[in-house]
Amino acid sequence: MFLVIDCGNTNTIFAFYSNLTSELNLINAWRINSCQKRTPDDYFIWLNQVLNLSNIKLTEIEGVSIASVVPEVLLNIKLMIKKYLNVKSIIVGEDNIDLNVKVNIDNPNEAGADRLVNACAVKMLNYDPAIVIDFGTATTFDVIGVNGNYEGGIIAPGINLSIDALYSSTSRLPKITIRTLDNEALTLVGKNTISAMESGVFWGYVCMIEGLISKLKNIYKDSKIIATGGLSKLFKNEIKSIDLIEKNLTISGLAYIYKLNEKNK
């Protein structure tokens, strides 16, 4: 059994995979907020609790595969692994980690670990060529070419960032929660402040996403459109150009990377 950890700006996902066969078998996954003040001991106490709930023993963990976009969180998780687990760690972005994909951008070191992991997952799942839309803290569009090569992408503000900006930068607008709007004729024009804000956020993002997909497809014509991230399901009924929602894309990529590198660590 091995553990994969996806450290995002908002949440960190811990997922356990069976290592008994060549097939990837996700056992369970948990999400915790990415708090930079959480100590290695805090992580271990929480991890031990969720392991107990799933009847998993610490001694069953053979190794860890990690991707992080938050250096402070990564440091504390690495210290937790060293102190309490004492197993091999495969960390995306460190030297000698094989992703089995080429990174065709100006400075490959600038590519976010999560975006490279998604490219690896697309290749391993035979989805390439593809455009991956990740609805996270930022909304990212990543172009994955034939053979899984990472060709670059687009970074836009995430939905919740936009909601927070509306609330924090204005004196009279309330804080809203994003929700799916399913009748354009009735919901496009708001009849009160909250409904107007909900329309601006939801339909605004629908238009942005559809517009960028259209422009990208003009260039990368044969690409599948794959959505992932916590908010991806909000848009599945309104953005018809999305071919597939793969909620476990990033952790699947981390699992493949672990299998690809486990004999070298």
Phi, psi and omega in degrees: 000141177224162186248134171244143184228120178250104183266104177260176181294328182259312183229156173241130181254129172252127180224143181249134179238145174285142180245022185277335181230175178286340179280143178281128181232103179287122181271310180194161179215146180225155182236137177222147182293146183276077181271121181291342181270355180289128185274166174304321178295320178299316179299318182294317179300314179296314181298318180298324179294314181290329175296316180298322180295334181255010179058040177252133180265145178304323183292347179279346182279116183267336183186175185222140173240127189230139166231136182216142171248008180235099186303323182293319178293317179301317181301313182291326176291320177298320178294323177297316180297316181295319185284319191249331185257321178053051178235169180293143179237132174250113187244116182298130182107340177277164183296148173068021173262120182272119176259346180063026174223151175268145180248102187261062175232170186304312179231098183305335180291344179279343184292128179297142182302320182295326182288324176290322178297319177299321178297318178298317180297317179301317180294312184294329180271002179062038177266350185288148357284152185207160169242119182260124175255117182251112182270083180240212176302319166253155172261114185245148174239121182239132181265119179248116184276188176300142183070016175078011182293135179274118188257357181118187182185198183229138176240122178236160177300142177287164184299312182292330174297319179295319178297316179297321180294319177301318183287314187280338185259002177234157185268341187236354181276133182281168173278129180243166174246132181293139175214160179288134173251123191248007178223096186302319183298327183266338188247351182295316180260115181286144179258359176206175186300313183295315181293327176293320178292317179300320178295314181300319180287306186293302183290331174299316178289324176302313181294319179298313183294314179298319180295317180289323176300315180300315180294319180293321181291336175296332181262314183251075196295326187265010186282136169287149176256114184244128178254142176212177182098160188299333184257008186297325184291342178301330190250003189297331183273341186256340179251093187290341183281353174285120182277330189204137170254118182240089188294335182258023186302312185291315180290330174296318177299319178295323177294317177298319180296321177299312181297325181291329187248355190299328182282347181264356186256000000 
